[in-house]
Amino acid sequence: MKNFTINIFKAVLLTMIISFCLGSCSTDAEAPKLAVPGFQMDENDNPIIGESFAKLSTRVWLDGGASIEEVGVCWTIKKTSDEGEVQFPEKDIDDTSIGSFSNNIAYAEIGALTVLDTIYYARFYAINRDGVIGYSYPFKFSNNLEDYDFN
């Protein structure tokens, strides 16, 4: 039994040494960048609704390993049967850094947005220097002021 335990110890030790040697053989290999730009959203602050605009706000808190080149918001009024399939054809670019970001969407700019009780779908995006794109979760808002509690 003693020889069996010693042999297992030797096998484990040899495996660890080989793993260490093989793992440190090359310093040329670069680890893949898995991070993407990320957002921090507070539902209590988003959005600020006016009679002729919606102010959407977020915070870019992760750059994905490279400096942020573009930050913006995409929006649409078209709805599919699944919110996950919503396409965002319109976009507005406003900033290029980590930190707070807000954007005013004037209803008149989007066309037909002056119709009350229209639900809009939006999401923020950020693109870093490496071309990696990060998106916030989609969210919806309405231009009907009665949908919001201002008290």
N, CA, C and O atoms as a GROMACS GRO file, in nm:
protein
  604
    1MET      N    1   0.082  -0.119   0.000
    1MET     CA    2   0.000   0.000   0.000
    1MET      C    3   0.086   0.126   0.000
    1MET      O    4   0.052   0.228  -0.060
    2LYS      N    5   0.202   0.115   0.072
    2LYS     CA    6   0.292   0.229   0.080
    2LYS      C    7   0.348   0.263  -0.058
    2LYS      O    8   0.354   0.381  -0.094
    3ASN      N    9   0.388   0.162  -0.136
    3ASN     CA   10   0.440   0.185  -0.272
    3ASN      C   11   0.334   0.248  -0.361
    3ASN      O   12   0.365   0.335  -0.443
    4PHE      N   13   0.208   0.205  -0.346
    4PHE     CA   14   0.098   0.260  -0.426
    4PHE      C   15   0.082   0.409  -0.398
    4PHE      O   16   0.064   0.487  -0.492
    5THR      N   17   0.086   0.451  -0.272
    5THR     CA   18   0.074   0.592  -0.234
    5THR      C   19   0.191   0.673  -0.289
    5THR      O   20   0.171   0.784  -0.338
    6ILE      N   21   0.312   0.619  -0.280
    6ILE     CA   22   0.430   0.689  -0.333
    6ILE      C   23   0.419   0.704  -0.484
    6ILE      O   24   0.453   0.809  -0.537
    7ASN      N   25   0.374   0.600  -0.554
    7ASN     CA   26   0.359   0.607  -0.699
    7ASN      C   27   0.254   0.712  -0.739
    7ASN      O   28   0.274   0.785  -0.836
    8ILE      N   29   0.144   0.720  -0.667
    8ILE     CA   30   0.042   0.823  -0.696
    8ILE      C   31   0.101   0.962  -0.673
    8ILE      O   32   0.080   1.052  -0.754
    9PHE      N   33   0.175   0.979  -0.562
    9PHE     CA   34   0.238   1.108  -0.535
    9PHE      C   35   0.334   1.146  -0.647
    9PHE      O   36   0.334   1.261  -0.692
   10LYS      N   37   0.415   1.051  -0.694
   10LYS     CA   38   0.509   1.078  -0.803
   10LYS      C   39   0.435   1.114  -0.931
   10LYS      O   40   0.477   1.205  -1.003
   11ALA      N   41   0.326   1.046  -0.961
   11ALA     CA   42   0.248   1.073  -1.082
   11ALA      C   43   0.186   1.213  -1.077
   11ALA      O   44   0.188   1.286  -1.176
   12VAL      N   45   0.133   1.250  -0.962
   12VAL     CA   46   0.073   1.383  -0.946
   12VAL      C   47   0.181   1.490  -0.958
   12VAL      O   48   0.161   1.591  -1.025
   13LEU      N   49   0.294   1.470  -0.893
   13LEU     CA   50   0.404   1.565  -0.898
   13LEU      C   51   0.456   1.580  -1.041
   13LEU      O   52   0.481   1.692  -1.086
   14LEU      N   53   0.474   1.471  -1.111
   14LEU     CA   54   0.521   1.474  -1.249
   14LEU      C   55   0.420   1.547  -1.339
   14LEU      O   56   0.460   1.625  -1.426
   15THR      N   57   0.292   1.523  -1.319
   15THR     CA   58   0.188   1.591  -1.397
   15THR      C   59   0.192   1.741  -1.373
   15THR      O   60   0.178   1.820  -1.467
   16MET      N   61   0.210   1.781  -1.249
   16MET     CA   62   0.216   1.924  -1.217
   16MET      C   63   0.339   1.989  -1.282
   16MET      O   64   0.328   2.099  -1.336
   17ILE      N   65   0.453   1.923  -1.278
   17ILE     CA   66   0.576   1.978  -1.338
   17ILE      C   67   0.560   1.991  -1.489
   17ILE      O   68   0.596   2.094  -1.546
   18ILE      N   69   0.506   1.889  -1.553
   18ILE     CA   70   0.485   1.895  -1.699
   18ILE      C   71   0.387   2.006  -1.734
   18ILE      O   72   0.410   2.080  -1.830
   19SER      N   73   0.279   2.017  -1.659
   19SER     CA   74   0.180   2.123  -1.685
   19SER      C   75   0.243   2.261  -1.672
   19SER      O   76   0.217   2.349  -1.754
   20PHE      N   77   0.325   2.280  -1.569
   20PHE     CA   78   0.390   2.409  -1.549
   20PHE      C   79   0.485   2.440  -1.664
   20PHE      O   80   0.486   2.552  -1.716
   21CYS      N   81   0.564   2.341  -1.705
   21CYS     CA   82   0.660   2.362  -1.814
   21CYS      C   83   0.590   2.392  -1.945
   21CYS      O   84   0.630   2.484  -2.017
   22LEU      N   85   0.488   2.317  -1.977
   22LEU     CA   86   0.416   2.339  -2.103
   22LEU      C   87   0.340   2.472  -2.102
   22LEU      O   88   0.329   2.538  -2.204
   23GLY      N   89   0.289   2.508  -1.987
   23GLY     CA   90   0.212   2.633  -1.977
   23GLY      C   91   0.297   2.757  -1.986
   23GLY      O   92   0.247   2.864  -2.022
   24SER      N   93   0.425   2.746  -1.956
   24SER     CA   94   0.512   2.864  -1.958
   24SER      C   95   0.613   2.860  -2.072
   24SER      O   96   0.711   2.934  -2.068
   25CYS      N   97   0.590   2.776  -2.172
   25CYS     CA   98   0.686   2.763  -2.282
   25CYS      C   99   0.690   2.885  -2.372
   25CYS      O  100   0.797   2.925  -2.417
   26SER      N  101   0.578   2.945  -2.398
   26SER     CA  102   0.573   3.053  -2.495
   26SER      C  103   0.521   3.181  -2.431
   26SER      O  104   0.415   3.182  -2.368
   27THR      N  105   0.595   3.288  -2.449
   27THR     CA  106   0.547   3.417  -2.402
   27THR      C  107   0.491   3.499  -2.517
   27THR      O  108   0.442   3.610  -2.496
   28ASP      N  109   0.497   3.444  -2.640
   28ASP     CA  110   0.446   3.515  -2.756
   28ASP      C  111   0.295   3.509  -2.768
   28ASP      O  112   0.234   3.598  -2.827
   29ALA      N  113   0.234   3.407  -2.713
   29ALA     CA  114   0.089   3.391  -2.725
   29ALA      C  115   0.019   3.498  -2.642
   29ALA      O  116   0.050   3.518  -2.524
   30GLU      N  117  -0.077   3.564  -2.704
   30GLU     CA  118  -0.154   3.667  -2.635
   30GLU      C  119  -0.288   3.609  -2.595
   30GLU      O  120  -0.355   3.544  -2.675
   31ALA      N  121  -0.327   3.634  -2.472
   31ALA     CA  122  -0.456   3.584  -2.425
   31ALA      C  123  -0.568   3.654  -2.501
   31ALA      O  124  -0.559   3.774  -2.527
   32PRO      N  125  -0.673   3.582  -2.536
   32PRO     CA  126  -0.783   3.645  -2.608
   32PRO      C  127  -0.856   3.745  -2.519
   32PRO      O  128  -0.869   3.725  -2.398
   33LYS      N  129  -0.904   3.851  -2.581
   33LYS     CA  130  -0.982   3.951  -2.508
   33LYS      C  131  -1.128   3.911  -2.515
   33LYS      O  132  -1.189   3.912  -2.622
   34LEU      N  133  -1.183   3.878  -2.402
   34LEU     CA  134  -1.320   3.831  -2.398
   34LEU      C  135  -1.418   3.939  -2.355
   34LEU      O  136  -1.538   3.924  -2.374
   35ALA      N  137  -1.369   4.046  -2.298
   35ALA     CA  138  -1.457   4.148  -2.245
   35ALA      C  139  -1.512   4.235  -2.357
   35ALA      O  140  -1.446   4.257  -2.459
   36VAL      N  141  -1.632   4.283  -2.337
   36VAL     CA  142  -1.695   4.377  -2.429
   36VAL      C  143  -1.734   4.501  -2.349
   36VAL      O  144  -1.747   4.493  -2.227
   37PRO      N  145  -1.753   4.614  -2.415
   37PRO     CA  146  -1.800   4.732  -2.342
   37PRO      C  147  -1.929   4.699  -2.267
   37PRO      O  148  -2.018   4.632  -2.319
   38GLY      N  149  -1.939   4.748  -2.144
   38GLY     CA  150  -2.055   4.719  -2.060
   38GLY      C  151  -2.122   4.844  -2.009
   38GLY      O  152  -2.063   4.952  -2.006
   39PHE      N  153  -2.248   4.827  -1.967
   39PHE     CA  154  -2.330   4.940  -1.924
   39PHE      C  155  -2.386   4.916  -1.785
   39PHE      O  156  -2.408   4.802  -1.743
   40GLN      N  157  -2.409   5.025  -1.715
   40GLN     CA  158  -2.477   5.022  -1.587
   40GLN      C  159  -2.600   5.111  -1.602
   40GLN      O  160  -2.587   5.232  -1.625
   41MET      N  161  -2.717   5.052  -1.588
   41MET     CA  162  -2.840   5.129  -1.606
   41MET      C  163  -2.919   5.129  -1.477
   41MET      O  164  -2.923   5.028  -1.405
   42ASP      N  165  -2.981   5.241  -1.447
   42ASP     CA  166  -3.067   5.255  -1.331
   42ASP      C  167  -3.208   5.283  -1.382
   42ASP      O  168  -3.233   5.388  -1.440
   43GLU      N  169  -3.299   5.188  -1.360
   43GLU     CA  170  -3.434   5.204  -1.413
   43GLU      C  171  -3.504   5.327  -1.356
   43GLU      O  172  -3.595   5.380  -1.419
   44ASN      N  173  -3.465   5.372  -1.237
   44ASN     CA  174  -3.529   5.490  -1.178
   44ASN      C  175  -3.494   5.618  -1.252
   44ASN      O  176  -3.571   5.714  -1.249
   45ASP      N  177  -3.380   5.622  -1.319
   45ASP     CA  178  -3.337   5.742  -1.390
   45ASP      C  179  -3.370   5.739  -1.538
   45ASP      O  180  -3.343   5.836  -1.608
   46ASN      N  181  -3.426   5.632  -1.587
   46ASN     CA  182  -3.436   5.614  -1.731
   46ASN      C  183  -3.578   5.584  -1.773
   46ASN      O  184  -3.638   5.493  -1.716
   47PRO      N  185  -3.635   5.650  -1.865
   47PRO     CA  186  -3.591   5.776  -1.927
   47PRO      C  187  -3.662   5.894  -1.863
   47PRO      O  188  -3.752   5.878  -1.781
   48ILE      N  189  -3.619   6.014  -1.901
   48ILE     CA  190  -3.690   6.136  -1.863
   48ILE      C  191  -3.777   6.171  -1.983
   48ILE      O  192  -3.725   6.194  -2.093
   49ILE      N  193  -3.906   6.176  -1.963
   49ILE     CA  194  -4.001   6.196  -2.072
   49ILE      C  195  -4.055   6.339  -2.070
   49ILE      O  196  -4.096   6.389  -1.966
   50GLY      N  197  -4.053   6.403  -2.186
   50GLY     CA  198  -4.114   6.534  -2.202
   50GLY      C  199  -4.221   6.526  -2.310
   50GLY      O  200  -4.243   6.421  -2.368
   51GLU      N  201  -4.286   6.637  -2.335
   51GLU     CA  202  -4.392   6.637  -2.436
   51GLU      C  203  -4.336   6.618  -2.576
   51GLU      O  204  -4.406   6.567  -2.664
   52SER      N  205  -4.211   6.659  -2.599
   52SER     CA  206  -4.156   6.651  -2.734
   52SER      C  207  -4.024   6.574  -2.741
   52SER      O  208  -3.961   6.570  -2.847
   53PHE      N  209  -3.982   6.514  -2.630
   53PHE     CA  210  -3.853   6.444  -2.630
   53PHE      C  211  -3.851   6.336  -2.522
   53PHE      O  212  -3.935   6.332  -2.433
   54ALA      N  213  -3.753   6.248  -2.534
   54ALA     CA  214  -3.720   6.152  -2.428
   54ALA      C  215  -3.570   6.162  -2.405
   54ALA      O  216  -3.492   6.158  -2.500
   55LYS      N  217  -3.529   6.175  -2.280
   55LYS     CA  218  -3.388   6.179  -2.246
   55LYS      C  219  -3.350   6.044  -2.189
   55LYS      O  220  -3.400   6.003  -2.084
   56LEU      N  221  -3.262   5.974  -2.258
   56LEU     CA  222  -3.219   5.840  -2.218
   56LEU      C  223  -3.079   5.849  -2.160
   56LEU      O  224  -2.992   5.916  -2.216
   57SER      N  225  -3.056   5.781  -2.049
   57SER     CA  226  -2.926   5.791  -1.981
   57SER      C  227  -2.874   5.654  -1.941
   57SER      O  228  -2.950   5.561  -1.913
   58THR      N  229  -2.743   5.643  -1.939
   58THR     CA  230  -2.676   5.522  -1.893
   58THR      C  231  -2.535   5.559  -1.849
   58THR      O  232  -2.497   5.676  -1.851
   59ARG      N  233  -2.460   5.460  -1.809
   59ARG     CA  234  -2.319   5.479  -1.774
   59ARG      C  235  -2.239   5.366  -1.837
   59ARG      O  236  -2.268   5.248  -1.814
   60VAL      N  237  -2.139   5.401  -1.917
   60VAL     CA  238  -2.047   5.301  -1.972
   60VAL      C  239  -1.943   5.275  -1.864
   60VAL      O  240  -1.870   5.367  -1.827
   61TRP      N  241  -1.936   5.153  -1.813
   61TRP     CA  242  -1.846   5.125  -1.702
   61TRP      C  243  -1.735   5.027  -1.738
   61TRP      O  244  -1.646   5.003  -1.657
   62LEU      N  245  -1.740   4.970  -1.859
   62LEU     CA  246  -1.637   4.875  -1.900
   62LEU      C  247  -1.602   4.903  -2.045
   62LEU      O  248  -1.691   4.915  -2.129
   63ASP      N  249  -1.472   4.914  -2.076
   63ASP     CA  250  -1.431   4.948  -2.212
   63ASP      C  251  -1.396   4.827  -2.298
   63ASP      O  252  -1.367   4.844  -2.417
   64GLY      N  253  -1.398   4.708  -2.243
   64GLY     CA  254  -1.367   4.589  -2.321
   64GLY      C  255  -1.221   4.574  -2.356
   64GLY      O  256  -1.188   4.501  -2.450
   65GLY      N  257  -1.132   4.640  -2.285
   65GLY     CA  258  -0.989   4.624  -2.307
   65GLY      C  259  -0.926   4.725  -2.401
   65GLY      O  260  -0.805   4.718  -2.425
   66ALA      N  261  -1.003   4.817  -2.455
   66ALA     CA  262  -0.949   4.921  -2.545
   66ALA      C  263  -1.034   5.046  -2.526
   66ALA      O  264  -1.148   5.039  -2.482
   67SER      N  265  -0.977   5.161  -2.560
   67SER     CA  266  -1.049   5.286  -2.538
   67SER      C  267  -1.178   5.290  -2.620
   67SER      O  268  -1.185   5.236  -2.731
   68ILE      N  269  -1.279   5.354  -2.565
   68ILE     CA  270  -1.409   5.366  -2.630
   68ILE      C  271  -1.399   5.467  -2.743
   68ILE      O  272  -1.350   5.579  -2.723
   69GLU      N  273  -1.444   5.429  -2.861
   69GLU     CA  274  -1.442   5.517  -2.978
   69GLU      C  275  -1.579   5.578  -3.008
   69GLU      O  276  -1.587   5.687  -3.063
   70GLU      N  277  -1.686   5.508  -2.972
   70GLU     CA  278  -1.820   5.556  -3.005
   70GLU      C  279  -1.920   5.503  -2.903
   70GLU      O  280  -1.918   5.385  -2.867
   71VAL      N  281  -2.008   5.591  -2.856
   71VAL     CA  282  -2.117   5.554  -2.766
   71VAL      C  283  -2.243   5.615  -2.823
   71VAL      O  284  -2.241   5.729  -2.869
   72GLY      N  285  -2.351   5.542  -2.819
   72GLY     CA  286  -2.475   5.596  -2.872
   72GLY      C  287  -2.595   5.518  -2.825
   72GLY      O  288  -2.584   5.428  -2.742
   73VAL      N  289  -2.709   5.554  -2.880
   73VAL     CA  290  -2.834   5.486  -2.848
   73VAL      C  291  -2.904   5.453  -2.980
   73VAL      O  292  -2.907   5.534  -3.073
   74CYS      N  293  -2.961   5.334  -2.986
   74CYS     CA  294  -3.039   5.292  -3.102
   74CYS      C  295  -3.185   5.286  -3.057
   74CYS      O  296  -3.213   5.254  -2.942
   75TRP      N  297  -3.276   5.317  -3.145
   75TRP     CA  298  -3.417   5.313  -3.108
   75TRP      C  299  -3.502   5.274  -3.227
   75TRP      O  300  -3.460   5.283  -3.342
   76THR      N  301  -3.623   5.230  -3.195
   76THR     CA  302  -3.720   5.196  -3.299
   76THR      C  303  -3.860   5.202  -3.240
   76THR      O  304  -3.878   5.195  -3.118
   77ILE      N  305  -3.959   5.214  -3.326
   77ILE     CA  306  -4.098   5.205  -3.281
   77ILE      C  307  -4.162   5.077  -3.334
   77ILE      O  308  -4.277   5.047  -3.303
   78LYS      N  309  -4.087   5.003  -3.413
   78LYS     CA  310  -4.140   4.878  -3.468
   78LYS      C  311  -4.127   4.769  -3.364
   78LYS      O  312  -4.025   4.756  -3.297
   79LYS      N  313  -4.232   4.691  -3.351
   79LYS     CA  314  -4.232   4.584  -3.253
   79LYS      C  315  -4.260   4.451  -3.322
   79LYS      O  316  -4.350   4.440  -3.405
   80THR      N  317  -4.181   4.352  -3.286
   80THR     CA  318  -4.207   4.216  -3.335
   80THR      C  319  -4.276   4.140  -3.223
   80THR      O  320  -4.302   4.195  -3.116
   81SER      N  321  -4.307   4.015  -3.248
   81SER     CA  322  -4.373   3.935  -3.145
   81SER      C  323  -4.280   3.906  -3.027
   81SER      O  324  -4.326   3.874  -2.917
   82ASP      N  325  -4.151   3.917  -3.050
   82ASP     CA  326  -4.052   3.890  -2.946
   82ASP      C  327  -3.962   4.012  -2.930
   82ASP      O  328  -3.899   4.055  -3.027
   83GLU      N  329  -3.956   4.068  -2.810
   83GLU     CA  330  -3.874   4.187  -2.788
   83GLU      C  331  -3.728   4.162  -2.821
   83GLU      O  332  -3.656   4.256  -2.857
   84GLY      N  333  -3.682   4.039  -2.811
   84GLY     CA  334  -3.544   4.006  -2.843
   84GLY      C  335  -3.512   4.019  -2.991
   84GLY      O  336  -3.395   4.024  -3.030
   85GLU      N  337  -3.615   4.024  -3.074
   85GLU     CA  338  -3.595   4.034  -3.218
   85GLU      C  339  -3.610   4.177  -3.269
   85GLU      O  340  -3.604   4.200  -3.390
   86VAL      N  341  -3.627   4.273  -3.181
   86VAL     CA  342  -3.646   4.411  -3.224
   86VAL      C  343  -3.520   4.460  -3.295
   86VAL      O  344  -3.409   4.445  -3.244
   87GLN      N  345  -3.538   4.516  -3.413
   87GLN     CA  346  -3.427   4.574  -3.488
   87GLN      C  347  -3.418   4.723  -3.455
   87GLN      O  348  -3.521   4.786  -3.430
   88PHE      N  349  -3.300   4.777  -3.453
   88PHE     CA  350  -3.278   4.916  -3.416
   88PHE      C  351  -3.215   4.991  -3.532
   88PHE      O  352  -3.093   5.005  -3.538
   89PRO      N  353  -3.298   5.041  -3.626
   89PRO     CA  354  -3.242   5.103  -3.746
   89PRO      C  355  -3.188   5.244  -3.724
   89PRO      O  356  -3.101   5.288  -3.800
   90GLU      N  357  -3.234   5.314  -3.625
   90GLU     CA  358  -3.191   5.452  -3.602
   90GLU      C  359  -3.085   5.453  -3.493
   90GLU      O  360  -3.092   5.375  -3.398
   91LYS      N  361  -2.986   5.541  -3.508
   91LYS     CA  362  -2.888   5.553  -3.401
   91LYS      C  363  -2.844   5.698  -3.389
   91LYS      O  364  -2.854   5.776  -3.484
   92ASP      N  365  -2.797   5.732  -3.272
   92ASP     CA  366  -2.751   5.868  -3.245
   92ASP      C  367  -2.621   5.856  -3.168
   92ASP      O  368  -2.617   5.791  -3.063
   93ILE      N  369  -2.516   5.918  -3.217
   93ILE     CA  370  -2.383   5.912  -3.156
   93ILE      C  371  -2.361   6.040  -3.077
   93ILE      O  372  -2.388   6.150  -3.126
   94ASP      N  373  -2.313   6.026  -2.955
   94ASP     CA  374  -2.300   6.145  -2.872
   94ASP      C  375  -2.173   6.153  -2.790
   94ASP      O  376  -2.140   6.261  -2.740
   95ASP      N  377  -2.099   6.044  -2.774
   95ASP     CA  378  -1.987   6.048  -2.680
   95ASP      C  379  -1.883   5.944  -2.719
   95ASP      O  380  -1.909   5.856  -2.802
   96THR      N  381  -1.765   5.954  -2.658
   96THR     CA  382  -1.659   5.858  -2.688
   96THR      C  383  -1.576   5.823  -2.566
   96THR      O  384  -1.453   5.819  -2.574
   97SER      N  385  -1.640   5.798  -2.453
   97SER     CA  386  -1.560   5.769  -2.335
   97SER      C  387  -1.638   5.686  -2.234
   97SER      O  388  -1.760   5.669  -2.246
   98ILE      N  389  -1.565   5.634  -2.136
   98ILE     CA  390  -1.629   5.567  -2.023
   98ILE      C  391  -1.688   5.676  -1.935
   98ILE      O  392  -1.629   5.783  -1.920
   99GLY      N  393  -1.802   5.649  -1.878
   99GLY     CA  394  -1.866   5.744  -1.789
   99GLY      C  395  -2.012   5.760  -1.826
   99GLY      O  396  -2.069   5.680  -1.900
  100SER      N  397  -2.072   5.865  -1.772
  100SER     CA  398  -2.214   5.889  -1.795
  100SER      C  399  -2.240   5.930  -1.938
  100SER      O  400  -2.159   6.000  -2.000
  101PHE      N  401  -2.352   5.886  -1.990
  101PHE     CA  402  -2.392   5.917  -2.127
  101PHE      C  403  -2.541   5.942  -2.127
  101PHE      O  404  -2.617   5.864  -2.069
  102SER      N  405  -2.584   6.048  -2.191
  102SER     CA  406  -2.728   6.072  -2.208
  102SER      C  407  -2.751   6.127  -2.347
  102SER      O  408  -2.662   6.186  -2.408
  103ASN      N  409  -2.872   6.108  -2.394
  103ASN     CA  410  -2.907   6.151  -2.528
  103ASN      C  411  -3.053   6.190  -2.532
  103ASN      O  412  -3.139   6.117  -2.482
  104ASN      N  413  -3.082   6.305  -2.590
  104ASN     CA  414  -3.220   6.347  -2.609
  104ASN      C  415  -3.268   6.301  -2.745
  104ASN      O  416  -3.203   6.327  -2.847
  105ILE      N  417  -3.380   6.232  -2.748
  105ILE     CA  418  -3.442   6.193  -2.873
  105ILE      C  419  -3.564   6.282  -2.891
  105ILE      O  420  -3.662   6.270  -2.818
  106ALA      N  421  -3.558   6.369  -2.990
  106ALA     CA  422  -3.674   6.454  -3.021
  106ALA      C  423  -3.771   6.372  -3.102
  106ALA      O  424  -3.733   6.315  -3.205
  107TYR      N  425  -3.895   6.365  -3.058
  107TYR     CA  426  -3.993   6.282  -3.127
  107TYR      C  427  -4.008   6.321  -3.274
  107TYR      O  428  -4.028   6.234  -3.359
  108ALA      N  429  -3.998   6.448  -3.304
  108ALA     CA  430  -4.015   6.494  -3.442
  108ALA      C  431  -3.904   6.442  -3.533
  108ALA      O  432  -3.927   6.422  -3.652
  109GLU      N  433  -3.785   6.420  -3.479
  109GLU     CA  434  -3.673   6.371  -3.559
  109GLU      C  435  -3.696   6.228  -3.608
  109GLU      O  436  -3.648   6.190  -3.714
  110ILE      N  437  -3.768   6.150  -3.531
  110ILE     CA  438  -3.785   6.010  -3.562
  110ILE      C  439  -3.902   5.989  -3.657
  110ILE      O  440  -3.910   5.885  -3.723
  111GLY      N  441  -3.991   6.084  -3.666
  111GLY     CA  442  -4.105   6.072  -3.755
  111GLY      C  443  -4.219   5.994  -3.690
  111GLY      O  444  -4.197   5.887  -3.634
  112ALA      N  445  -4.337   6.048  -3.698
  112ALA     CA  446  -4.459   5.986  -3.644
  112ALA      C  447  -4.450   5.961  -3.495
  112ALA      O  448  -4.527   5.881  -3.441
  113LEU      N  449  -4.359   6.027  -3.429
  113LEU     CA  450  -4.346   6.004  -3.285
  113LEU      C  451  -4.436   6.096  -3.203
  113LEU      O  452  -4.440   6.086  -3.081
  114THR      N  453  -4.506   6.182  -3.270
  114THR     CA  454  -4.596   6.270  -3.196
  114THR      C  455  -4.729   6.202  -3.169
  114THR      O  456  -4.815   6.262  -3.104
  115VAL      N  457  -4.748   6.080  -3.215
  115VAL     CA  458  -4.870   6.005  -3.188
  115VAL      C  459  -4.862   5.956  -3.044
  115VAL      O  460  -4.768   5.886  -3.006
  116LEU      N  461  -4.961   5.994  -2.962
  116LEU     CA  462  -4.960   5.952  -2.822
  116LEU      C  463  -4.973   5.801  -2.810
  116LEU      O  464  -5.019   5.733  -2.901
  117ASP      N  465  -4.932   5.753  -2.696
  117ASP     CA  466  -4.939   5.611  -2.663
  117ASP      C  467  -4.854   5.524  -2.755
  117ASP      O  468  -4.887   5.408  -2.780
  118THR      N  469  -4.746   5.580  -2.805
  118THR     CA  470  -4.653   5.502  -2.886
  118THR      C  471  -4.545   5.446  -2.794
  118THR      O  472  -4.490   5.518  -2.710
  119ILE      N  473  -4.516   5.319  -2.810
  119ILE     CA  474  -4.411   5.256  -2.730
  119ILE      C  475  -4.285   5.248  -2.814
  119ILE      O  476  -4.288   5.203  -2.929
  120TYR      N  477  -4.173   5.291  -2.757
  120TYR     CA  478  -4.044   5.291  -2.824
  120TYR      C  479  -3.953   5.190  -2.758
  120TYR      O  480  -3.959   5.169  -2.636
  121TYR      N  481  -3.870   5.127  -2.837
  121TYR     CA  482  -3.771   5.033  -2.788
  121TYR      C  483  -3.634   5.093  -2.814
  121TYR      O  484  -3.608   5.145  -2.922
  122ALA      N  485  -3.547   5.086  -2.714
  122ALA     CA  486  -3.414   5.146  -2.727
  122ALA      C  487  -3.311   5.058  -2.658
  122ALA      O  488  -3.343   4.976  -2.573
  123ARG      N  489  -3.187   5.078  -2.698
  123ARG     CA  490  -3.074   5.016  -2.629
  123ARG      C  491  -2.950   5.098  -2.659
  123ARG      O  492  -2.936   5.155  -2.767
  124PHE      N  493  -2.860   5.103  -2.561
  124PHE     CA  494  -2.734   5.175  -2.577
  124PHE      C  495  -2.631   5.082  -2.639
  124PHE      O  496  -2.640   4.960  -2.627
  125TYR      N  497  -2.533   5.141  -2.705
  125TYR     CA  498  -2.422   5.063  -2.758
  125TYR      C  499  -2.293   5.140  -2.739
  125TYR      O  500  -2.294   5.263  -2.727
  126ALA      N  501  -2.182   5.067  -2.737
  126ALA     CA  502  -2.049   5.128  -2.731
  126ALA      C  503  -1.957   5.044  -2.818
  126ALA      O  504  -1.964   4.921  -2.818
  127ILE      N  505  -1.869   5.111  -2.891
  127ILE     CA  506  -1.771   5.044  -2.975
  127ILE      C  507  -1.633   5.089  -2.930
  127ILE      O  508  -1.606   5.208  -2.920
  128ASN      N  509  -1.546   4.991  -2.902
  128ASN     CA  510  -1.412   5.029  -2.859
  128ASN      C  511  -1.315   5.032  -2.977
  128ASN      O  512  -1.353   5.000  -3.090
  129ARG      N  513  -1.192   5.071  -2.951
  129ARG     CA  514  -1.090   5.087  -3.055
  129ARG      C  515  -1.064   4.958  -3.132
  129ARG      O  516  -1.026   4.962  -3.249
  130ASP      N  517  -1.084   4.843  -3.068
  130ASP     CA  518  -1.064   4.714  -3.134
  130ASP      C  519  -1.185   4.672  -3.218
  130ASP      O  520  -1.183   4.565  -3.280
  131GLY      N  521  -1.289   4.754  -3.219
  131GLY     CA  522  -1.408   4.721  -3.297
  131GLY      C  523  -1.507   4.632  -3.224
  131GLY      O  524  -1.604   4.586  -3.284
  132VAL      N  525  -1.483   4.608  -3.096
  132VAL     CA  526  -1.574   4.524  -3.018
  132VAL      C  527  -1.694   4.609  -2.978
  132VAL      O  528  -1.679   4.720  -2.927
  133ILE      N  529  -1.814   4.555  -3.001
  133ILE     CA  530  -1.937   4.627  -2.972
  133ILE      C  531  -2.004   4.566  -2.851
  133ILE      O  532  -2.018   4.444  -2.841
  134GLY      N  533  -2.046   4.652  -2.759
  134GLY     CA  534  -2.123   4.608  -2.644
  134GLY      C  535  -2.258   4.676  -2.646
  134GLY      O  536  -2.270   4.792  -2.687
  135TYR      N  537  -2.362   4.604  -2.604
  135TYR     CA  538  -2.498   4.658  -2.603
  135TYR      C  539  -2.556   4.649  -2.463
  135TYR      O  540  -2.525   4.557  -2.387
  136SER      N  541  -2.641   4.744  -2.430
  136SER     CA  542  -2.720   4.734  -2.307
  136SER      C  543  -2.839   4.643  -2.336
  136SER      O  544  -2.865   4.607  -2.451
  137TYR      N  545  -2.910   4.607  -2.232
  137TYR     CA  546  -3.034   4.534  -2.253
  137TYR      C  547  -3.134   4.628  -2.319
  137TYR      O  548  -3.134   4.748  -2.289
  138PRO      N  549  -3.219   4.578  -2.409
  138PRO     CA  550  -3.323   4.664  -2.466
  138PRO      C  551  -3.421   4.706  -2.356
  138PRO      O  552  -3.447   4.630  -2.262
  139PHE      N  553  -3.474   4.824  -2.370
  139PHE     CA  554  -3.577   4.870  -2.277
  139PHE      C  555  -3.681   4.945  -2.358
  139PHE      O  556  -3.656   4.986  -2.471
  140LYS      N  557  -3.797   4.964  -2.298
  140LYS     CA  558  -3.903   5.035  -2.370
  140LYS      C  559  -3.949   5.153  -2.288
  140LYS      O  560  -3.938   5.156  -2.166
  141PHE      N  561  -4.002   5.251  -2.359
  141PHE     CA  562  -4.061   5.368  -2.295
  141PHE      C  563  -4.173   5.418  -2.384
  141PHE      O  564  -4.184   5.381  -2.500
  142SER      N  565  -4.257   5.502  -2.326
  142SER     CA  566  -4.373   5.554  -2.397
  142SER      C  567  -4.367   5.706  -2.398
  142SER      O  568  -4.306   5.767  -2.311
  143ASN      N  569  -4.431   5.767  -2.498
  143ASN     CA  570  -4.439   5.913  -2.500
  143ASN      C  571  -4.566   5.962  -2.432
  143ASN      O  572  -4.596   6.082  -2.438
  144ASN      N  573  -4.640   5.873  -2.369
  144ASN     CA  574  -4.759   5.912  -2.296
  144ASN      C  575  -4.719   5.946  -2.153
  144ASN      O  576  -4.681   5.858  -2.076
  145LEU      N  577  -4.727   6.073  -2.117
  145LEU     CA  578  -4.683   6.118  -1.985
  145LEU      C  579  -4.763   6.055  -1.873
  145LEU      O  580  -4.715   6.048  -1.760
  146GLU      N  581  -4.885   6.009  -1.902
  146GLU     CA  582  -4.967   5.946  -1.799
  146GLU      C  583  -4.913   5.809  -1.757
  146GLU      O  584  -4.953   5.755  -1.654
  147ASP      N  585  -4.822   5.752  -1.836
  147ASP     CA  586  -4.762   5.622  -1.803
  147ASP      C  587  -4.659   5.633  -1.690
  147ASP      O  588  -4.614   5.530  -1.639
  148TYR      N  589  -4.622   5.754  -1.651
  148TYR     CA  590  -4.515   5.774  -1.555
  148TYR      C  591  -4.567   5.843  -1.431
  148TYR      O  592  -4.652   5.932  -1.438
  149ASP      N  593  -4.515   5.801  -1.317
  149ASP     CA  594  -4.552   5.860  -1.188
  149ASP      C  595  -4.452   5.969  -1.156
  149ASP      O  596  -4.334   5.940  -1.132
  150PHE      N  597  -4.496   6.093  -1.155
  150PHE     CA  598  -4.406   6.206  -1.130
  150PHE      C  599  -4.410   6.252  -0.985
  150PHE      O  600  -4.350   6.354  -0.951
  151ASN      N  601  -4.478   6.179  -0.900
  151ASN     CA  602  -4.490   6.219  -0.758
  151ASN      C  603  -4.379   6.161  -0.675
  151ASN      O  604  -4.374   6.185  -0.554
   0.00000   0.00000   0.00000
